[in-house]
Structures are given as structure tokens and as C-alpha cells.
């Protein structure tokens, strides 16, 4: 099955739209709902459609928002991968990726942020962090200690996974197409508009100023042809992080096709990192 690709919204479009909104603090909330987060409610497939044995999970964020996810058991001796997805679609748009991750033998837990798929609520930066905290609480209640987990965040989800890793350190952290901050994206894609209208955004995801505090092994995966989050942005994060750390460029890959374009070297980077840094 071919699904529409999740994407990161161009900041130029976001900021142009800001010019049409009244100069009120509430404009930031409206902008984020329209241009930072692209949730879809309908689940277009299930794990069973891809031959995956998955448990449907309902859990709550610390602020009480009811959330939905899937738990996919793997090798009992393998770590668990907590998957924080990007800013568009929902967990059902990641099923092809879940099949490939499951082939590594990993146990996987993927969840939808508030406002995505079957999860209640409305997305926002602190809300996404709370959703990740709720996912961790559910996992710990079901026997998974953080030191047996690997957090995986792609694009927007990199900011969520990083925040969780700072609060509750895992065995290791894997970030794919990670960006320094919303501000960095704004300055890169449309500096004049961001200078004029960046005030209208509440979301910051200030990953660059956080990553130096990380105290677990890090792998960054980045497409060399990504025109949304450039390789230079990902390398800024990598350079700021403390060792142990690994950087794996994916020649020819853009923002949304990393695991397809990367081929065997991409998956070997996963295997090697997991061998080196997980129990």
C-alpha cells in the first residue's frame, strides 16, 4: 500500500498566513493548529493489514488527555523502541516503516499525539511532551524500564524524543531529520517573514539548546538532499551533543524517504548502533 507522505510544512507558507491574522497572542495557537501540526483523524490501515501482531493501547497523558497507540511485541531479549512520529498524518501512515523496524527484532510502541488519529485533544508543544510522558508511564507500568528502551524521533518527533531523553534517560536515542528549532527553520526558509511574524508562534522545540544536556548514546540519521531540514541543521545538533554519538548521512535522501533511499547501509547503521549501545 502507498500512503500519502507525512511532511513538515514550509515555514514560508506558515508565516505568510500569519500576516492575515490579527495581532493577538491567540494567533500563535491558530497558526500552529493550521501550519505546524497536520493531524489526520482517520486510520487508513491497521497493523493486521501488514501482517503485524499488535496490541491496541489506550492511555492518558499526565494532564488527563486520552491517547491511542499500538504495541508491537518483538524478540523478548531485544529493547523496546518508543517511536515519536512526525507532524503529519497519524500512526497508520507509519505502518510500512513499522514493518521494517519490526524486522530488526525490536519491540515497538508507537502512539498518536493529542489531536492525531484516535487521540483526544489539540496538539501543541507542551502537549506533545505530555503525550510522550504518558507513553513512558504506560510502558513502565507494563514492565519496560527506560534503560531497556530506545527513543526514536523523526522530524517533529525528534523534539519530543529529545525532551523525553533529558527527563527520563533511555539506553539510547535515535533522531532522524532533526531540526535545531522552529526558529531555525523560520530563519532558513523565510528570514524576513520570520523576523516580522515569528512572534505569532508559541511552539519552539528548541532542540539545539537542549541537546548538550543529553547523557545517553545518540545516533542521528539525515538525508543529504533534505530541503526541509538540511544536513547542515542536523550536523549542528550532532556537533553540540556529547559523545558517545554517531552520525549517518543518507546520500540522495530527502525529508520523507530516508528508510527507503538509505537501503542496506541505513539499516546496518541501526543494527550497529543497537549492538553497541543497548543491553
VOBA-1610 file (N, C-alpha, C; in pm, whole numbers, padded with zeros to 5 digits, always signed):
BEGIN
Unk+00084-00119+00000Unk+00000+00000+00000Unk+00088+00124+00000Unk+00051+00225-00076Unk+00123+00351-00081Unk+00040+00456-00011Unk+00099+00519+00090Unk+00029+00619+00170Unk+00078+00757+00135Unk-00005+00860+00154Unk+00046+00995+00140Unk+00155+01020+00242Unk+00263+01088+00201Unk+00378+01106+00289Unk+00355+01217+00390Unk+00378+01188+00520Unk+00380+01296+00618Unk+00489+01396+00580Unk+00471+01521+00618Unk+00564+01624+00579Unk+00576+01730+00687Unk+00680+01813+00673Unk+00695+01928+00760Unk+00653+02049+00679Unk+00558+02128+00727Unk+00504+02240+00650Unk+00611+02345+00623Unk+00619+02397+00500Unk+00713+02506+00471Unk+00684+02626+00559Unk+00786+02679+00622Unk+00769+02793+00713Unk+00726+02918+00638Unk+00763+02930+00511Unk+00722+03049+00436Unk+00570+03057+00428Unk+00505+02943+00400Unk+00360+02942+00393Unk+00299+02976+00527Unk+00357+02920+00634Unk+00309+02947+00769Unk+00313+03096+00799Unk+00426+03158+00769Unk+00443+03298+00807Unk+00364+03392+00718Unk+00346+03357+00593Unk+00258+03437+00508Unk+00116+03439+00563Unk+00072+03323+00610Unk-00062+03316+00666Unk-00073+03400+00792Unk+00037+03414+00865Unk+00034+03495+00987Unk-00003+03639+00958Unk+00036+03686+00842Unk+00007+03826+00807Unk-00143+03851+00795Unk-00219+03745+00774Unk-00364+03760+00757Unk-00439+03752+00889Unk-00366+03721+00998Unk-00431+03704+01127Unk-00415+03828+01213Unk-00509+03853+01304Unk-00499+03971+01391Unk-00381+03959+01485Unk-00319+04071+01524Unk-00202+04068+01612Unk-00239+04042+01757Unk-00280+03920+01784Unk-00317+03882+01921Unk-00242+03756+01957Unk-00222+03735+02086Unk-00148+03617+02131Unk-00213+03489+02082Unk-00346+03490+02071Unk-00417+03372+02027Unk-00384+03335+01884Unk-00327+03428+01810Unk-00290+03398+01672Unk-00189+03284+01667Unk-00097+03278+01766Unk+00002+03172+01767Unk-00063+03035+01774Unk-00163+03021+01859Unk-00233+02894+01870Unk-00300+02858+01738Unk-00364+02958+01673Unk-00430+02933+01547Unk-00331+02894+01439Unk-00218+02961+01433Unk-00116+02929+01335Unk-00065+02787+01353Unk-00037+02748+01476Unk+00017+02615+01499Unk-00082+02507+01457Unk-00209+02529+01488Unk-00311+02432+01452Unk-00320+02416+01301Unk-00294+02525+01228Unk-00310+02520+01083Unk-00183+02482+01009Unk-00066+02516+01065Unk+00054+02505+00985Unk+00171+02430+01048Unk+00174+02410+01177Unk+00281+02331+01237Unk+00239+02185+01249Unk+00117+02162+01287Unk+00064+02027+01307Unk-00037+01995+01198Unk-00020+01875+01137Unk-00108+01832+01029Unk-00173+01697+01065Unk-00253+01695+01171Unk-00312+01568+01212Unk-00421+01520+01118Unk-00432+01390+01105Unk-00544+01328+01035Unk-00611+01233+01133Unk-00742+01237+01133Unk-00818+01156+01229Unk-00837+01012+01182Unk-00859+00992+01054Unk-00892+00859+01005Unk-00769+00769+01000Unk-00780+00649+01058Unk-00675+00549+01043Unk-00698+00476+00912Unk-00600+00484+00823Unk-00621+00431+00688Unk-00586+00283+00677Unk-00527+00226+00781Unk-00495+00083+00784Unk-00464+00045+00928Unk-00449-00084+00951Unk-00415-00135+01083Unk-00292-00224+01072Unk-00227-00253+01182Unk-00112-00344+01177Unk-00147-00479+01115Unk-00268-00529+01141Unk-00308-00659+01085Unk-00305-00658+00933Unk-00333-00542+00872Unk-00329-00531+00725Unk-00188-00555+00671Unk-00087-00540+00757Unk+00052-00560+00717Unk+00113-00685+00780Unk+00027-00769+00834Unk+00075-00893+00894Unk+00144-00876+01027Unk+00116-00764+01094Unk+00179-00736+01224Unk+00084-00770+01337Unk+00137-00836+01438Unk+00061-00866+01559Unk+00078-00749+01655Unk-00026-00674+01677Unk-00015-00554+01760Unk-00128-00548+01862Unk-00097-00491+01974Unk-00196-00468+02079Unk-00240-00322+02074Unk-00369-00300+02067Unk-00420-00163+02071Unk-00414-00113+02215Unk-00363+00009+02232Unk-00339+00062+02367Unk-00408+00197+02382Unk-00476+00212+02495Unk-00531+00342+02535Unk-00464+00382+02666Unk-00419+00505+02674Unk-00351+00553+02795Unk-00375+00702+02808Unk-00332+00759+02920Unk-00356+00901+02946Unk-00226+00976+02962Unk-00224+01100+02913Unk-00114+01191+02939Unk-00126+01241+03083Unk-00020+01299+03139Unk-00027+01349+03276Unk-00137+01451+03300Unk-00177+01524+03195Unk-00285+01622+03212Unk-00422+01565+03182Unk-00430+01431+03169Unk-00558+01364+03157Unk-00608+01341+03016Unk-00539+01386+02913Unk-00583+01365+02776Unk-00571+01217+02739Unk-00677+01162+02681Unk-00679+01020+02645Unk-00612+01001+02509Unk-00519+00905+02503Unk-00436+00886+02385Unk-00441+00741+02336Unk-00402+00724+02211Unk-00412+00593+02146Unk-00278+00554+02087Unk-00245+00425+02093Unk-00122+00376+02033Unk-00129+00229+02002Unk-00020+00177+01947Unk-00005+00034+01918Unk+00124-00018+01980Unk+00114-00132+02044Unk+00230-00201+02098Unk+00254-00326+02014Unk+00375-00336+01956Unk+00411-00449+01872Unk+00521-00529+01941Unk+00488-00647+01995Unk+00592-00728+02061Unk+00691-00783+01959Unk+00818-00789+02001Unk+00922-00845+01917Unk+00999-00951+01992Unk+01129-00957+01968Unk+01216-01051+02038Unk+01218-01016+02186Unk+01195-01114+02270Unk+01186-01087+02414Unk+01318-01037+02472Unk+01428-01063+02404Unk+01559-01018+02454Unk+01599-00882+02395Unk+01520-00831+02302Unk+01554-00705+02234Unk+01498-00587+02311Unk+01554-00468+02290Unk+01499-00348+02354Unk+01366-00307+02293Unk+01302-00212+02359Unk+01178-00155+02306Unk+01209-00020+02241Unk+01151+00002+02125Unk+01165+00128+02054Unk+01039+00211+02076Unk+01054+00327+02140Unk+00944+00421+02155Unk+00950+00517+02037Unk+00852+00512+01950Unk+00850+00582+01821Unk+00767+00709+01833Unk+00834+00825+01823Unk+00767+00956+01822Unk+00764+01005+01677Unk+00648+01006+01615Unk+00641+01032+01471Unk+00641+01181+01439Unk+00639+01212+01311Unk+00646+01350+01263Unk+00514+01422+01272Unk+00503+01536+01204Unk+00395+01630+01231Unk+00269+01609+01148Unk+00267+01510+01060Unk+00150+01493+00974Unk+00095+01352+00982Unk-00032+01338+00943Unk-00095+01206+00939Unk-00126+01152+01076Unk-00100+01024+01095Unk-00118+00957+01224Unk-00039+00827+01221Unk-00054+00745+01323Unk+00028+00624+01331Unk+00003+00528+01216Unk-00114+00532+01156Unk-00142+00440+01046Unk-00061+00473+00921Unk-00010+00595+00911Unk+00075+00632+00798Unk+00219+00584+00816Unk+00248+00521+00929Unk+00384+00473+00956Unk+00393+00321+00950Unk+00293+00254+00899Unk+00290+00109+00904Unk+00399+00044+00819Unk+00428+00100+00702Unk+00537+00044+00622Unk+00670+00051+00698Unk+00692+00162+00766Unk+00811+00179+00847Unk+00811+00082+00965Unk+00696+00061+01027Unk+00687-00031+01140Unk+00724-00173+01099Unk+00685-00214+00979Unk+00723-00347+00930Unk+00875-00362+00927Unk+00943-00261+00876Unk+01089-00268+00864Unk+01156-00264+01001Unk+01105-00182+01091Unk+01161-00177+01227Unk+01140-00309+01299Unk+01024-00369+01276Unk+00993-00496+01343Unk+01087-00606+01296Unk+01134-00597+01171Unk+01227-00697+01118Unk+01361-00695+01192Unk+01390-00585+01260Unk+01512-00579+01341Unk+01498-00658+01470Unk+01378-00709+01496Unk+01352-00783+01619Unk+01305-00697+01734Unk+01296-00566+01710Unk+01259-00472+01816Unk+01115-00488+01860Unk+01092-00468+01989Unk+00957-00440+02038Unk+00933-00292+02009Unk+00813-00257+01966Unk+00787-00119+01924Unk+00659-00068+01988Unk+00664+00055+02038Unk+00543+00124+02082Unk+00535+00256+02008Unk+00430+00274+01930Unk+00405+00398+01858Unk+00272+00454+01905Unk+00266+00585+01920Unk+00144+00647+01972Unk+00113+00773+01893Unk-00012+00812+01899Unk-00053+00937+01836Unk-00058+01049+01938Unk-00002+01164+01901Unk-00014+01282+01985Unk-00160+01324+01993Unk-00191+01406+02089Unk-00327+01460+02103Unk-00370+01528+01973Unk-00494+01500+01933Unk-00547+01556+01809Unk-00518+01473+01686Unk-00435+01371+01699Unk-00400+01283+01587Unk-00473+01150+01600Unk-00519+01096+01487Unk-00583+00965+01490Unk-00696+00959+01591Unk-00692+00860+01679Unk-00798+00842+01778Unk-00768+00912+01911Unk-00656+00981+01919Unk-00622+01051+02044Unk-00703+01178+02059Unk-00748+01204+02181Unk-00826+01325+02210Unk-00735+01448+02209Unk-00800+01566+02218Unk-00726+01689+02243Unk-00682+01763+02118Unk-00601+01867+02141Unk-00549+01955+02037Unk-00398+01962+02052Unk-00322+01946+01944Unk-00175+01942+01958Unk-00113+02077+01992Unk+00001+02072+02058Unk+00081+02187+02095Unk+00213+02135+02148Unk+00313+02222+02163Unk+00445+02174+02203Unk+00443+02103+02338Unk+00394+02169+02441Unk+00392+02106+02572Unk+00301+01984+02573Unk+00194+01990+02493Unk+00105+01875+02481Unk+00176+01753+02425Unk+00259+01772+02322Unk+00332+01657+02265Unk+00429+01599+02367Unk+00491+01685+02447Unk+00579+01634+02553Unk+00498+01553+02655Unk+00384+01605+02693Unk+00299+01533+02788Unk+00253+01399+02731Unk+00227+01395+02602Unk+00184+01270+02539Unk+00296+01167+02546Unk+00420+01211+02521Unk+00534+01120+02535Unk+00552+01072+02678Unk+00531+01162+02773Unk+00541+01123+02915Unk+00436+01017+02949Unk+00316+01033+02894Unk+00211+00935+02918Unk+00247+00800+02858Unk+00307+00801+02738Unk+00350+00676+02675Unk+00455+00606+02762Unk+00550+00682+02814Unk+00652+00623+02901Unk+00591+00564+03027Unk+00496+00634+03085Unk+00431+00584+03206Unk+00361+00452+03179Unk+00293+00443+03064Unk+00225+00317+03030Unk+00327+00205+03013Unk+00437+00233+02945Unk+00539+00131+02923Unk+00599+00083+03055Unk+00628+00177+03145Unk+00685+00138+03274Unk+00586+00057+03355Unk+00458+00091+03346Unk+00355+00013+03415Unk+00345-00128+03359Unk+00390-00146+03235Unk+00382-00277+03171Unk+00518-00344+03160Unk+00608-00307+03252Unk+00731-00383+03270Unk+00853-00337+03193Unk+00843-00223+03124Unk+00957-00175+03047Unk+01029-00064+03122Unk+01151-00092+03167Unk+01233+00010+03231Unk+01299+00096+03123Unk+01319+00226+03149Unk+01381+00313+03048Unk+01515+00263+02998Unk+01593+00199+03085Unk+01725+00152+03042Unk+01717+00035+02942Unk+01596-00017+02918Unk+01577-00119+02814Unk+01505-00061+02692Unk+01494+00071+02688Unk+01426+00137+02577Unk+01522+00219+02493Unk+01486+00234+02366Unk+01549+00329+02275Unk+01439+00424+02230Unk+01462+00554+02244Unk+01365+00652+02196Unk+01402+00689+02053Unk+01301+00692+01965Unk+01321+00724+01824Unk+01227+00837+01786Unk+01284+00948+01739Unk+01201+01061+01697Unk+01237+01104+01557Unk+01136+01117+01473Unk+01159+01163+01336Unk+01099+01302+01319Unk+01178+01396+01263Unk+01133+01531+01230Unk+01077+01598+01356Unk+00950+01635+01357Unk+00893+01696+01477Unk+00909+01605+01598Unk+00897+01475+01576Unk+00910+01379+01684Unk+01048+01375+01746Unk+01150+01427+01673Unk+01284+01434+01731Unk+01284+01525+01852Unk+01207+01635+01845Unk+01198+01724+01960Unk+01131+01659+02078Unk+01030+01575+02052Unk+00961+01504+02160Unk+01053+01400+02222Unk+01119+01321+02137Unk+01207+01216+02187Unk+01324+01274+02267Unk+01378+01387+02220Unk+01488+01450+02292Unk+01443+01498+02429Unk+01328+01562+02437Unk+01278+01608+02566Unk+01260+01491+02663Unk+01204+01382+02614Unk+01185+01264+02699Unk+01320+01209+02745Unk+01420+01208+02655Unk+01551+01154+02690Unk+01620+01237+02797Unk+01594+01367+02799Unk+01652+01452+02903Unk+01586+01426+03038Unk+01456+01401+03036Unk+01382+01382+03161Unk+01395+01240+03215Unk+01389+01142+03125Unk+01394+01000+03163Unk+01490+00930+03068Unk+01620+00931+03099Unk+01719+00880+03004Unk+01696+00734+02966Unk+01699+00705+02835Unk+01686+00568+02787Unk+01824+00505+02767Unk+01826+00382+02715Unk+01953+00320+02680Unk+02022+00398+02568Unk+01942+00452+02475Unk+01998+00525+02362Unk+01886+00606+02296Unk+01929+00702+02214Unk+01837+00792+02144Unk+01872+00794+01997Unk+01772+00777+01910Unk+01790+00785+01765Unk+01702+00898+01712Unk+01764+00993+01644Unk+01691+01106+01585Unk+01709+01102+01434Unk+01601+01120+01363Unk+01605+01121+01217Unk+01548+01253+01165Unk+01622+01319+01078Unk+01584+01450+01024Unk+01550+01548+01135Unk+01640+01561+01235Unk+01611+01651+01348Unk+01648+01795+01313Unk+01570+01889+01363Unk+01593+02031+01335Unk+01638+02103+01462Unk+01715+02213+01449Unk+01763+02283+01569Unk+01650+02346+01649Unk+01552+02407+01581Unk+01441+02474+01648Unk+01344+02521+01541Unk+01223+02555+01582Unk+01128+02616+01489Unk+01184+02748+01437Unk+01252+02821+01524Unk+01312+02948+01482Unk+01415+02926+01372Unk+01498+02823+01386Unk+01600+02796+01285Unk+01537+02765+01150Unk+01427+02693+01151Unk+01356+02665+01026Unk+01302+02794+00965Unk+01246+02880+01051Unk+01192+03007+01003Unk+01300+03094+00941Unk+01414+03108+01011Unk+01523+03191+00960Unk+01579+03135+00830Unk+01581+03002+00818Unk+01636+02940+00697Unk+01544+02956+00577Unk+01416+02929+00597Unk+01324+02925+00483Unk+01271+03063+00443Unk+01254+03151+00540Unk+01197+03283+00508Unk+01237+03382+00617Unk+01363+03429+00616Unk+01413+03509+00728Unk+01338+03640+00750Unk+01302+03710+00643Unk+01234+03837+00662Unk+01097+03818+00725Unk+01023+03722+00674Unk+00890+03696+00730Unk+00900+03648+00874Unk+01003+03566+00903Unk+01015+03520+01040Unk+01051+03635+01133Unk+01134+03727+01086Unk+01169+03844+01166Unk+01044+03925+01200Unk+00954+03936+01103Unk+00835+04018+01123Unk+00726+03946+01200Unk+00714+03815+01180Unk+00595+03745+01227Unk+00623+03625+01317Unk+00749+03599+01346Unk+00780+03484+01430Unk+00719+03490+01568Unk+00686+03611+01614Unk+00624+03628+01746Unk+00492+03551+01757Unk+00429+03521+01642Unk+00295+03461+01645Unk+00298+03312+01675Unk+00416+03253+01689Unk+00426+03110+01716Unk+00460+03085+01862Unk+00385+02997+01925Unk+00417+02954+02061Unk+00516+02838+02061Unk+00507+02750+01960Unk+00594+02632+01955Unk+00738+02674+01930Unk+00830+02617+02006Unk+00972+02648+01992Unk+01055+02523+01957Unk+01032+02412+02026Unk+01110+02290+02005Unk+01259+02326+01991Unk+01314+02385+02094Unk+01449+02440+02091Unk+01552+02329+02115Unk+01563+02240+02018Unk+01646+02121+02033Unk+01795+02153+02045Unk+01840+02257+01976Unk+01983+02290+01977Unk+02030+02328+02117Unk+01949+02401+02191Unk+01988+02442+02325Unk+01967+02332+02429Unk+01901+02224+02389Unk+01877+02113+02482Unk+01977+02000+02466Unk+02024+01978+02343Unk+02092+01852+02314Unk+02225+01839+02387Unk+02287+01949+02425Unk+02411+01942+02501Unk+02393+01881+02639Unk+02267+01876+02687Unk+02239+01817+02818Unk+02218+01666+02812Unk+02215+01611+02690Unk+02186+01469+02671Unk+02296+01384+02731Unk+02258+01279+02802Unk+02355+01191+02866Unk+02330+01045+02831Unk+02301+01019+02705Unk+02289+00881+02659Unk+02343+00875+02517Unk+02379+00757+02466Unk+02430+00745+02330Unk+02329+00797+02227Unk+02382+00861+02122Unk+02298+00927+02022Unk+02336+00882+01882Unk+02236+00852+01801Unk+02253+00830+01657Unk+02164+00930+01584Unk+02224+01004+01490Unk+02146+01094+01403Unk+02152+01041+01261Unk+02035+01025+01201Unk+02019+00981+01062Unk+01966+01100+00982Unk+02031+01133+00870Unk+01993+01254+00798Unk+02014+01239+00648Unk+01909+01270+00570Unk+01920+01271+00426Unk+02003+01388+00377Unk+02092+01362+00281Unk+02179+01468+00230Unk+02105+01566+00139Unk+01989+01523+00085Unk+01913+01608-00006Unk+01785+01661+00058Unk+01779+01662+00189Unk+01662+01712+00261Unk+01657+01864+00246Unk+01551+01915+00183Unk+01540+02060+00166Unk+01445+02123+00268Unk+01396+02044+00361Unk+01314+02097+00471Unk+01402+02117+00594Unk+01461+02008+00641Unk+01561+02014+00746Unk+01694+01977+00681Unk+01779+02074+00658Unk+01901+02050+00582Unk+02003+01970+00663Unk+02097+01910+00591Unk+02201+01835+00660Unk+02282+01925+00752Unk+02301+02049+00712Unk+02374+02143+00798Unk+02304+02159+00932Unk+02171+02162+00933Unk+02096+02174+01057Unk+02118+02052+01146Unk+02110+01934+01085Unk+02129+01812+01163Unk+02270+01804+01220Unk+02369+01847+01143Unk+02507+01844+01190Unk+02530+01944+01304Unk+02457+02055+01305Unk+02467+02148+01417Unk+02426+02078+01547Unk+02320+02000+01541Unk+02278+01925+01659Unk+02383+01822+01698Unk+02433+01750+01598Unk+02533+01647+01625Unk+02657+01707+01690Unk+02703+01820+01638Unk+02824+01883+01691Unk+02804+01930+01836Unk+02683+01970+01870Unk+02655+02020+02005Unk+02643+01906+02108Unk+02609+01786+02060Unk+02588+01673+02151Unk+02720+01618+02204Unk+02714+01560+02323Unk+02831+01496+02383Unk+02841+01351+02336Unk+02963+01295+02332Unk+02976+01153+02299Unk+02923+01066+02413Unk+02891+00940+02383Unk+02906+00872+02255Unk+02797+00913+02156Unk+02836+00929+02030Unk+02741+00970+01928Unk+02787+00922+01792Unk+02690+00899+01704Unk+02718+00859+01566Unk+02630+00940+01472Unk+02685+00967+01355Unk+02611+01042+01253Unk+02611+00959+01125Unk+02492+00935+01069Unk+02482+00855+00947Unk+02412+00937+00839Unk+02487+00992+00742Unk+02423+01061+00630Unk+02364+00959+00533Unk+02254+00997+00471Unk+02186+00908+00376Unk+02191+00975+00239Unk+02287+00937+00154Unk+02305+01004+00026Unk+02179+00998-00061Unk+02137+01115-00109Unk+02024+01123-00200Unk+01888+01125-00134Unk+01882+01109-00003Unk+01752+01104+00065Unk+01702+01244+00098Unk+01571+01262+00086Unk+01507+01386+00126Unk+01455+01377+00268Unk+01346+01448+00293Unk+01294+01454+00429Unk+01207+01333+00465Unk+01141+01274+00367Unk+01041+01172+00396Unk+01072+01034+00338Unk+01188+01015+00278Unk+01216+00886+00213Unk+01344+00822+00265Unk+01385+00857+00385Unk+01513+00813+00438Unk+01527+00661+00442Unk+01429+00592+00498Unk+01442+00448+00517Unk+01425+00371+00387Unk+01373+00436+00282Unk+01364+00373+00152Unk+01492+00396+00071Unk+01537+00521+00065Unk+01657+00554-00012Unk+01782+00498+00055Unk+01782+00495+00188Unk+01901+00453+00261Unk+01943+00311+00237Unk+01848+00221+00208Unk+01879+00083+00177Unk+01955+00010+00286Unk+02039-00085+00245Unk+02110-00170+00341Unk+02202-00091+00435Unk+02275+00012+00387Unk+02361+00087+00481Unk+02281+00157+00593Unk+02161+00201+00559Unk+02075+00266+00659Unk+02042+00168+00770Unk+02000+00048+00732Unk+01960-00049+00833Unk+02080-00107+00907Unk+02195-00110+00843Unk+02316-00153+00913Unk+02356-00050+01019Unk+02331+00079+00990Unk+02357+00183+01090Unk+02271+00160+01213Unk+02147+00121+01193Unk+02059+00087+01305Unk+02116-00032+01382Unk+02146-00141+01311Unk+02192-00263+01378Unk+02321-00239+01456Unk+02415-00169+01393Unk+02542-00144+01458Unk+02524-00061+01586Unk+02443+00041+01578Unk+02420+00127+01694Unk+02351+00049+01806Unk+02251-00029+01769Unk+02180-00106+01871Unk+02271-00210+01935Unk+02358-00273+01856Unk+02455-00371+01911Unk+02549-00304+02011Unk+02592-00184+01977Unk+02693-00117+02059Unk+02637-00057+02188Unk+02509-00015+02185Unk+02462+00070+02295Unk+02334+00024+02364Unk+02288-00096+02333Unk+02169-00143+02405Unk+02198-00278+02470Unk+02129-00306+02580Unk+02154-00433+02652Unk+02110-00554+02570
//
